[in-house]
């Protein structure tokens, strides 16, 4: 009896298994996108928040990216044929395997930033009313001096 090497997946499974990717790494995922009869590659670059189910067949990883001050998260299956390649760009030292707290941290920082901008805008808008009040006070003082 002769055994043949049959590939069940169009993905190079050995190559994907050997990707050294962990939570906290910054990765660029090149995804195949089909538009009509053409396919193109689109990159999604961000930080890996979590890797679930390791390197087994159903394994996934979550990538978070901030676009125009809005957090966007995508979940990619490791062995998906729609993923062309995965590049690890940067390593980070983290102490957790799931970095879900980054969501709240980013939200707090954004709120803080928006609040400071709002207070600054209010301070700038209040200068006009202060000037009007100063003019009124000056007019009252000149009238008092005339009498």
C-alpha positions in Angstrom: 0.0 0.0 0.0 1.4 3.3 -1.1 0.8 6.6 0.9 0.5 9.8 -1.1 1.0 13.3 0.2 -2.3 14.9 -0.2 -2.7 18.6 0.6 -6.1 19.4 2.0 -5.4 23.2 2.3 -4.0 25.8 -0.1 -2.1 27.2 2.9 1.4 26.2 3.7 0.6 24.8 7.2 4.2 24.2 8.2 5.1 27.8 7.5 2.1 29.2 9.5 2.9 26.9 12.4 6.5 28.2 12.6 5.4 31.9 12.8 6.7 33.1 16.2 3.9 35.4 17.1 2.7 36.3 20.6 0.4 38.8 22.4 1.8 42.3 22.3 3.6 41.9 19.0 2.9 44.4 16.2 2.0 42.5 13.0 1.1 43.2 9.4 -1.5 40.8 8.0 -1.8 40.7 4.3 -5.3 39.6 3.4 -6.6 38.6 -0.1 -9.7 40.6 -1.0 -11.8 39.6 -4.0 -13.5 42.5 -5.9 -15.5 41.2 -8.8 -13.2 38.9 -10.8 -9.9 40.5 -9.5 -8.2 39.8 -6.2 -5.9 42.3 -4.4 -3.9 42.3 -1.2 -4.7 44.6 1.7 -2.6 45.0 4.8 -4.0 45.3 8.3 -1.3 46.4 10.8 -1.8 46.4 14.5 -1.1 44.9 17.9 -1.9 41.3 18.7 -4.3 41.3 21.6 -4.9 37.6 21.9 -4.1 34.2 20.4 -6.7 31.6 21.0 -6.4 27.8 20.6 -2.6 28.0 19.9 -1.4 26.7 16.6 -4.1 24.0 16.1 -6.5 23.9 13.2 -9.1 26.3 14.7 -6.6 28.8 16.1 -7.3 32.5 15.8 -5.5 35.7 16.7 -7.0 39.2 17.4 -5.3 42.3 16.0 -6.2 45.8 17.2 -5.5 49.0 15.2 -6.5 52.6 15.9 -7.8 54.4 12.8 -8.9 58.1 13.1 -9.1 57.7 16.9 -11.4 54.7 16.6 -10.2 51.3 17.7 -10.7 48.5 15.1 -10.3 44.9 16.0 -10.2 42.0 13.6 -10.1 38.3 14.3 -8.1 36.2 11.8 -7.9 32.4 11.6 -4.3 31.3 11.5 -4.7 28.9 8.6 -7.2 30.9 6.6 -6.6 30.7 2.8 -7.6 34.4 2.6 -4.5 35.4 4.5 -1.5 35.7 2.1 1.2 36.4 4.8 1.8 37.5 8.3 4.8 39.7 9.1 5.9 40.3 12.7 7.2 43.9 12.8 7.9 44.6 16.4 8.1 42.7 19.7 6.8 43.9 23.0 7.4 42.5 26.4 4.0 41.8 28.0 3.0 39.9 31.1 -0.4 38.8 30.0 -1.5 36.4 27.3 -4.7 38.3 26.6 -4.3 42.1 26.4 -8.0 43.1 26.5 -7.2 45.8 29.1 -5.7 47.8 26.2 -9.3 48.6 25.1 -10.1 50.4 28.3 -6.8 52.0 28.6 -7.1 53.5 25.1 -10.6 54.7 25.8 -9.5 56.5 29.0 -6.7 58.2 27.2 -9.0 59.3 24.4 -11.5 60.7 26.9 -8.8 62.5 28.7 -7.5 64.0 25.4 -11.0 65.1 24.3 -11.8 66.6 27.7 -8.6 68.7 27.6 -9.5 69.9 24.1 -13.0 70.8 25.3 -11.7 72.7 28.2 -9.2 74.6 26.0 -12.0 75.5 23.5 -14.2 76.8 26.4 -11.3 78.9 27.7 -10.8 80.4 24.3 -14.5 81.1 23.8 -14.7 82.7 27.3 -12.0 85.3 26.4 -14.6 87.1 24.2 -17.0 87.5 27.1 -14.3 88.6 29.4 -13.3 91.4 26.9 -16.9 92.6 26.8 -17.0 92.6 30.6 -13.8 94.6 30.7 -15.1 97.2 28.3 -18.3 97.6 30.5 -16.2 98.0 33.6 -14.0 100.7 31.9 -17.1 102.6 30.8 -18.5 102.5 34.3 -15.2 103.8 35.7 -15.1 106.7 33.2 -18.6 107.7 34.0 -17.8 107.6 37.7 -14.7 109.8 37.1 -16.8 112.4 35.1 -19.3 112.9 37.9 
